[in-house]
Amino acid sequence: MTDPNLAQLASAYGVQTEYWDWQGQHVEVAEETLRAILTALGADVADPQAAIADRALAPWRRMLPPAVVVTQGTAGQVAVHVPDGAPVEVWVELEGSAERTPLRQVDNWNEPRDVDGVRTGEASFEIPGDLPLGYHLLHASSDGRTAETRLAVAPARLELPGRINARPGWGLAVQLYSVHSAGSWATGDLTDLSDLSVWAATQHDADFVLVNPMHAVAPLTPMAPSPYLPVTRRFTNPMYLRPERVPEWLGLKRGVRKQYEEARKQLAKSLKKSDTVERDAGWELKRSALEAVHAVTRTPGREASYQWFVKQNGRSLEDYARWCALAAEYGGDWRQWPAELQDPDSPAVADFAREHEWQVDFHRWLQWLTSEQLDEAQAAARRHSMALGIMHDLAVGVDSGGVDAWRLQQVYAQGMIVGAPPDAYSQTGQGWGQPPWRPDALAEAGYEPFREIVAGVLTHSGGVRMDHVAGLFRLWWVPEGRPATEGTYVRYDHEALVGILCLEAHRAGAVVVGEDVGVVEPWTREYLAGRGIFGTSILWFERDYFGDGRPLAPERWRELCLASVTTHDLPPSLSYLAGDHVLLREKLGLLTRSVADELADTRAEREVWLATLRERGLLSADLEPSDDDIVLAVHRFLAQTPARLRALSLPDAVGDRRTQNQPGSVDEYPNWRVPLTDSTGKPVPLEKVFTSERAAQLIGAVRGR
């Protein structure tokens, strides 16, 4: 039984003391876990009663809250704290204007409190519902004291782009690093993305291409393979650059260019027999070429563009570039650096940056180039009539030793990692090695770190997929070094986070898709749908859970979702139908049930699907279908749903069988290192995708043709 005072303290900080697991069993969180998490949140667990009182007084110690987020069309309120009886004036300064909008005081019946020896009162002011969308400043003044805070006014609901509103949209889902073309440097790149987008748009009327997270990882070898464990979500992995598309490439001497072109061809030849994506070999060669290009003098216009980019991205870019240069010298985990370098504001870091200006500038410059090539990819997609263009994926967190955890140390909870409780597909739970935001510190920062990330990813896209969107409501925190089963949920101010997400998407004219698969509170799906945010519906998971458990009839699927047959955390459809995922999890020790039971369930699921597809007229009732027939049929089933967006996985399009990622494993399986191949394991270059009859047939099925 949890100590009642500790439980009350946990509640005050939004830490859950109990939950229901994926099998419907009630779980009480261990006191050891609660104490560790509360300590990471800054609470004094040695005296819970005093900590509870201190938590209750925290809002009263400041005149204005650290940030206010409201919804346009609905009047809000803000509480202001001043010495009891003191007059107070509150007004709004609108974004981009010196206009001053005074706020009207409304009734507040809360009694004054003694706060650190001062009798303090609370006054409430109404925030009008007709304020324009944007980031405004909220001011308060009382007896010579002043305060200001950010006031974000968000749209009540995101509206769909006209073309998607008129008919369902479709697109390809691709792990970009896994593809390759005749011009690739060992991995897929932004030129490949442009080519794929133009082909899909012009030949198949596609509306989007959904790519894996392209966030930056440490620019070191071995390069971290997981796109979901970046060092920062603010900037892009320069691995995706195509050197030949950099204008300064032509400034290299012809012999130097020829040398790199020949080296690239030799690399491609040597990798033909590799069954994994060779990031390191590709990056080493690409980095060498880019270092040579960096030394080429830029034209005045190009130089002005670069300096503008540096200015626009400010301190965030400078910290990123400095971290990369420091990582080359001291390793990719800032926690292992000399103590004087662990603070980004320290004189030692500034001295290092001056002494290594060329290296720091190289990493700034790489981000300028990636920004340009990202823009080019999106422009090519939109120019060829894609409704959305590129849809980027926003990872749920960052590496504990990376850039963001270094530059935003006060915003991340130290000694904690984000993960997921056990579920049907990872029955031992998951630990993702990422530090969680501290809800209080994020608010204290005015939600600027979150806003910056969302705005950055939407700069080059017509949509964003929010990985683990439930993290805007609650995250599974696990004390570092402990198994994922010894964690619990910590709640966030979802009204503020979703509001900022909607405001940034509205400004970008973008669609937001929330990945809400797995253990998600049902009310969160309803809330997100009400704000115009898409959900994610995976065919294998859509069942009539309140009825007979059979596949959910397509007409009963939700409309506001991105629908697909599979995803990167599941095997491609051919493999799923064969039960390969069960054998893989058994091999990796990830099952809590017997393999025989799991395989029996897989065979039963297959038979249920065969019956369903026959009932819908998507398979012949008389003939035994091949696995390819079934894959085609389930994609046709997808087209019968009302889903506004539908995605075809590129591995499914070419008949691949290997999964990109097996949740719950790290090095036991080549996660995020699986190249695009056909059903026999033969690599499929991008050029062959464009002429694939199988791909064309499945595209037609998803489109309902």
N, C-alpha and C positions, 0 to 999 in steps of 0.2 A: 504494500500500500504506500503510495507516494506521500511524503510529508505535505500536509495541506498548505503550509506557508510556501513551500517550494513550488507546489502546483499553482498557487495564486500568482507567484512571481513569474512563472513560465507563461501563464495566461496574459499577464500584463505586457510581456514581450512578444506575444504572438507565437509562442512555442507550444506545440501540441503535446499533451501528456498521454494521449491515447489515440488509436486509430483502428480502422478495420482493414485487414489485409485482403489480398486478391482472392482468397478462398472464403471470404466472409467471416473470418475469425477476429474477435476483439483482441487487441494487443495493448498492454500497458507499457509505456516507455520507462526504461530503467532510470533510476535517479542519477546514476553515474553519467548517463547521456545528457540528461537535463542540466546537470551542473556544468558539464563541459561546454554545452551550447550557450547557456546563460553567461558563463564567464567570457566566452568569445564575443558576446553582445555587450560586454562592459558591466554586467550586473555583479553585485557583491553577494555571492551565494553563501558566504559565511554568516550573514545576518539577513535572511530573506525578508523579515518584517521591515527592517530599515530600508532595504532596497525597494520594496513595494512602495513605501512612502516617498522615497526619492523619485521613483518613476512617475508617480502621480503628480509631483510638483514640477517636473521638467517643463511642461508647456507654460506654466505660470512664471517661469524664470525669464521668459523672453517676451518682448512686446508683441511681436508677430511670429507666426509659425515659420519654419525655414522655407517652405514652399506651399503654394496653394494651386490646386488644379480643379477647375470646374468645367461643366458641360454647357455649351451654348444652348440657349432656349430654356434653361432651368435656373432660377435664382439660387445663388449659394450664400453662404455665410462665412465670415472670418471672425475668430475670437481675438481680441486685443487685450493685453494685460498691462495695466498701469497702476501706480499707487492709488489706493482706494479714494474715490472722490475727485481725482484729478481729471480735468477736461482732456478730451482726446479728439483729434481730427484724423480722418482716414480718407485717402483718395487713390485713384488709379491713374497712372501715366501710361497712355497707350503706346504700343510698340511703334517706333518710327515717327513719333509725334510728341510734342511737348504738351499736348492737350491734357487737361487735368479734369478728371471726372470724380466729384465728391461722392462718397458712399453714405447711405442713410443708416443711422443707428436704429436697431430694433431691440425688442425686449430680451433681457437676459436675467434670469432669476437665480443664477448661481451666487452663493454667498461668497464674500471676500475671504481670502486665506492669508495666514501669516507665512510669508515666503522669505526665508533667510533674514528674519527680523523686520521685514517690511510688510505692512498690511496692504495686500494687493487685491485689486478688483478686476473683474472680467467684463468687457463690453463687447457686444456683437454688432457687426455691420453687414448689411445686405450687399452682395455682389450681384448687380443686375444681370438678368439672363440674356440681354441684348447686346452685351459687349462683343466687339469683333473677335474673330478667331486670331490667336497669336500669343506671343509671350510679352506680357505687359509687366509693369512694376507697380507693386502695391506699397503705398507709403502710409506711415502713421507718425503723428507728432503730438507730444504731450509735455507741457511745462519745460520746453527746451530740449527734451529728449526726442530723438527721431529714430525711425527704423524703416527698412525697406525689404521687400522680399519679392520673389518671382511669382507672378500670377499667370498661369497658363489657361487659356480658354480653348477647349477642344471641341470638335464637332460631336454631336450626339451620335451620329452614325456615318460611316463611310458609304459613299455611293459608288456603284459599279461603273466602269467605263462604258460608254454607249454601246460599243460593239458586243461586249460580253453581256450587257443587259438585254440585248436583242436576241441572242442565241447562245447556247453553251459554247465555251471555248475549250480548246485542247492544246496540249503541248507535250514536249519530250522532257523526261527527267534523266539527267546524265551526271555521272561522276566524271568531271572533266579530265582529271589527271589520268583516268583509265583509258581514254581514247588516244589514238595516235594517227597521224597522217604522214604523207610523204615529206612534209615540211616540219614535222615536230622535232623537238630536241628531247627525245625519250619520253616525254609526257605530253598530254593534251595541253593546249594553251589558248590564249584569247583569240588568236587568228582562227584556230580550229572552231572555237565557239561561234565566231562570226560566220564561218562557212556553214556550220551546222544549222544556225538560225536562218540564214538566207535560203538554204535548201528546204528546210521544213516549211518556211513561209511561202516560198514561190511554188514549190511542187505539191505541197499538201495543206496549204492554207492554215498553218499553225498560228497560234496566238501567243505562245510563250515557249521558252526553254528554261526549265528549272535546273539550276546547277548546285553542286555541293557548296558548302561554305568555302570561300576563297580567302579567308582571313590569313594574315601573316603568321608563319611559324618561325622559329629561330633560323636564321640564314646560315646554318651550320650543317655539317655532315657528321653523323647520319641525320638526315632531315626527318623530323617527326611526321609520320604518315597520316595521322588522324586529322581530318579537316575540322573535327569537332573539339580539338584540344589545341587551339592556337595560342600564341603568346599575346596577341591583341585582336580584338574584334573591330578596331578602328581602321586598320590598314590592311593591305592586300599582299598575298604571297607573290613575290616577284618571280617565282618559278613559272608563273603563267605568262610571262612576257614572251613575245616573239622578237628576238633581237633584230632581225632583218626589217621589221616594221618601224623601228626607231629611225627618224629622219637622219640622225647623225651617223647611222651605220654606213651611209654612202661616203662619209668623210674619212673612213678608214682607207688605208692604202689598198689597192686592188689585191695585192699579194696576201695581205693580212686577211681580207675578206675570204679569199679563196682558201686560205689555210683553215679558217673556222668552218667554212662550208664543207670542206673535205673531212674534217674531224667529225662534223655532225653526221655525215653519211656513213662514216666508219662506225660511229656509235650505234646508229640505227641497224647496221648490219650485224654488229656483235650482239644486239639485244633481241634478235629475231627468235632465238631459242629460249629466252628467259620466260618463266611462267609468273613473274612478278613485275610490278612497275618499278623501274630503276630510277627513282628520283635523284639519288645521290650522284650517279654518273651524269645524268642530264644537267643537274644544277651546277656541278663543278665546271663543266664545259661552258654552260651558259653564263655563269658568273665571270669566267675569264674573258669571254667575248664582251660582256657588258662593261667590265672594267676598262677594256680598251676603248669602247665607245664613249665612256664617261670622260675620257681625256680629250675627245674631239671638241674643238671650239664651237659653241653654238652661235647661230645668227642672233643679231640684236632682238629680233622678235621672239625667237625661241627663248632667249635668256630672260626677256621680260615676262614671258609666260611662266617660266620656272620660278622666278622670284615672286610672282603673284601667288603661285601655288603654295610656296613656302609661307608667305605671309598669311594666306587664308587659313592654313592648317595650324599655324601658331605653335604653342607650347606642346600640343599633343604630338605633332610631327617631330619636333626637336627631341622630345623625350624618347620617342621610338627610335630615331636615328642614333641617339647616344647609347641607348640600350643595346642596339645591334653591334655597335663598335665595341662596347664593353664586353658583350658576350663573346666576340671573337677572341678577346684577350683573356677572359676569366671564366668562360663557360656560360651555358644557357640558363643558369638558375641564379638569379640575383641574390638569393639567400646564402649562397656559398661564396660571394664576393668579399673582398676586404670590407670591414665594417664601414669605413669612410665613404665607400661607393654604394652602400645600400640605401642611401637617401638621395633621391634625384635632385634635391635642392642644395646638396652639399657643395662647398667650394672644391672638393676633390673631384667631383663629377664635372664641374665646369672646367677645371684645369685639364682633365683628361680630354674633354671635347676640344679644347684649343690645341692640344698637342696632337690630336688625331683628327684634325679638321677634314682631311681628304676622305678618310673612312666614313666619318659622320655625314659628310655631304653626299657620298656615294649612296647611302641608304635613303637620304632625303630624295635624291634624284630618281632612284628606283621607284619610289612611290609616285612621283610625278609621271613617270612613264606608264606605270600600271593604271593610273587614273586616266591617262589619255587613251590607252588601248581598251579599257573598260567602256569609256565613252564611245569609242568607235564601234565596239561590238553592239552596244545598245542602239546606236544610231543606225547601224546596218539592219538590225532587226526591225526597227520601227519604219525605216525607209522602205522596207519590203512588205509593209502592211500588217505586221504583227500588232495585235491589239495591245499587248503588254510588253513584249520584247523579252529581255532577260529577267528572270525571277531569281533573285539571290536568296541564299539560305543563311540565316543568322543563328550561329551556334549559341548554346545556352550559357556557356562560360568560357574561361581562359585557363591556361596553365598557371599553377601557383608560383612558378619561378619566372614567369614571363613579364612582358612589358607592362601590361595593364596592372598586374598585381604589384609591380614595382612603383609605377607612377601614381597609383591610386590606393596606396596601402591603407589609408584611413577608411576607405569605403568597403574594403573586403574584410571578411571575418577571418582572422588568423587562426590556424590550427583546425580548420574545418574544410571538408570537401563536399561537393554536391554529388548526388547519386540518385538512385531510385530503389524503392523497396522491392522485394521479390515479386515477380509476376509470372505468368504462364510461360513466357519465353526466356526469362532469366530468373530461374527459381531460387537462386542464391543472392539475388539483389545485384545492384551495380554501384560501383564507386567510380566517378569520372575524373578524379584527380583535379578538380577545379574548385577554387575558393568561391563561396557564395557572397553576393552583396550583403552588407549589413543594412537592413531596412532603415534603421534610424540614420545611419551615416549617408545613405543614398538621398534621403529626404533633406538632410543637413546640407548636402551639396546641390540642392535645388533640382535634383534629378538630372543634372547636366551630364554626368557620365553616360547615363542611359540615352538621353536625347542625342548626344553626339554620335553614339554608335548607330542608332536607328537612322539619323539623318545621313550619316556616311554611307551606309549600305544602300539607301534609296537614291543617292546621287546618280547612280549608274544603272537604274533598273526601273521596271514598271510594276514590280511586285516584290514582296519579301515573304519568305516562309520562316516563321518563328519556330525554331526547334524547341520542343518541350514548352509550349505556350502556357501550360499550367504553372510554370515558374514565375509568371507574373502575379500569381495568386499565392502560391506556396511552393517551397523547395524542400527537398529531402536533404537535411544536413546530417553528415556523419563525422564524428571526431576523427581526425587524421590518425591513421594507423589501426583503426578499428574496422571490422567487417561491416558491409552495407546494412546488414540486419540490425545493427546497433545504432540506427539513426532515428530521426523523427522529422516531422514537417515544421517549418517556420513560415509564418504568414507575412505577406507583403501588402502594401497599399495598392491594390489592383486598380482602384479608381484612378489613382495618379498615373500609374505606369501605362495602363491601357489608354488613358486620355492623351498622354504624350505620344504614344504610338499612333493613335488616330490622327492627331494634329500633324505629325510629320508625314504620314501617308497621304493625308488630304493635300498638303502643300506639294507633294511630289506627284499627285494624281495617280497613286499606286494602289494596288490590291494587297491586302495582308491575309496570309494563310497561317492559321495556327495549327501546329502539329499537336493534336489532342488525342493521340492514340494511347492506350494503356490505362493506368490507374489515374483517372481524372474525375473530380467531383462533377456530377451531371449539371449542377447549376452553373458551373463556369462555362460550359458549352452554350447554355441558353444566354448567359450574359454576353459572351463574345458575339454570338449571332445577332443579338440586339444592337450591338455596336457596328454591325456590318463586317465583322471579321470572319473569314471562312474557317471552317474546320477541315479536318483531314479524315477521309473515309477510305479504309483499305478493304478490298473485297473479302479477303479471308476472315476479317474480324466482324463484318457486318452481319449480325444474326438477330433473330427475333428472341431476345433474351427474356422477354416477358410472356412468350408463347411457348412454342415447341422447340425453340433453339435452332431451328433450321435457318438457312440463309435468308436474310431479310429480302422480301420482294423488292425489286428495283424501284417500283413506284413509291415505296415507303422510305427510300433514302432521303436524307435531308438535301435541300436544294443548295444551300450556301456552304459548299464544301469543294475541296479538291479531291476528286475520286481517282483511285488507281487500283490496280490488281495487287501490286506488291510495292515494296519500298527497299531502301538500301540496307535496312536491318533484318530483312528477310531474304531467303534465297530467291533467285529468279523462279518464275512460275513452273518451268519444266522440272526444276530441282525440288520445288515445294510439293508438287504432285507425286513425286517419287519418294518423298519422305527423307530426302538427303539431310535436311536440317536436323532431324531427330538423331540420325547416326552421327552427325558432326557434334552435336551437343553431348551425346553419350561419350564420344571419344575425348572430348575436352573436360568431362566431369562436371557438366552443368545441369544434369538432370537430378531431380529429387524423387522421381518415380522410375520404375523399371523401363528399360528400352522397349520391352515387349508391349507394355501398356501404352507407351507413347506411339509406337508404330501401329498398334491396333486402332488407336484414336485417329491417326492419320489416314488409314485405309477406310475407316468409317466415314471420315469427313469427305474423302474423295467420292465415295458412293453416294453420299447425300448430294454432293454437287452434281454428279452425273444425273441423278434423278431430277434435280432442279432444272438443269439445263435442258433436259429432254422435255420437261413439262412446259418450258418456255419456248419450245420449238427451235432451240439453238443447237441441238444435237439430234442426230437421227435416233429414233426409238428402236430401230432394227439392227443397226450396225455397232460393233464395238469400236469406240473411237480411239485414235492414237492420242498420245500426250499433246502433240501439236494441234490436233483437232480441239482438244479441251482448252488449250491456251487461247486459241482463236475464239472459242465460244464464250469464255469468261470475259474477254474484252468486248464482245458484242453485248454481253449482259450489262457491262458498265455503261454502254451507250443507251441502255433503256432506262437509266436512272435520271432524275431531274437535276443532277449535279451541274452547277454552273461552270465548273472547270474539271477537265479530265486529263490525266497524265498517262503516257505510255513510257515505261522504263526502257531505256536504250538496251540494256542487257536482254530483256524480253524480246525486243524488236529483232535481235540477231540470233536468239536462241541460246544465249549464255546459260551456264548452269551453276557457276560459283557465286556465292554471296559476297558482297563487298565487305560486310562487317558482321561478326558474330558477337552480339552483346554478351558481356560477362567475361570476355577473353581479352588478352592484351597481346602477348607474344606467342601464345599457343597456336594462333591462326594468323595468316598474313592479312590482317584487317587493313583495308584501305590501300592494299598493294596488289589488287587483282586486276589485270588488264582485260579489256573487252575482247571476248572470244566467242566462237560459235559453240554449238553443242558438242563438238568433238575436242574442244580445247584449243582450236586453231585461232590465232589472233585475227581480229577483223579490223582492218584499217578503215578510217573514216570514208575513204573513197568507195569502199565496198558497201558501206551502209547506204550510201546514196543510190546504189543500183540494186539493193537487196529486194527481191520479190517478197520475202517474208516480212520485212519491215513495212513495205507498202501495204501488204495485206492487213497487218495488225493496225496500222494507222487508219486504214479504211474502217476497220471494226470499231475502233474507239470513236471515230467520227460518226458512226452510225450509217456508213455507206455499205 
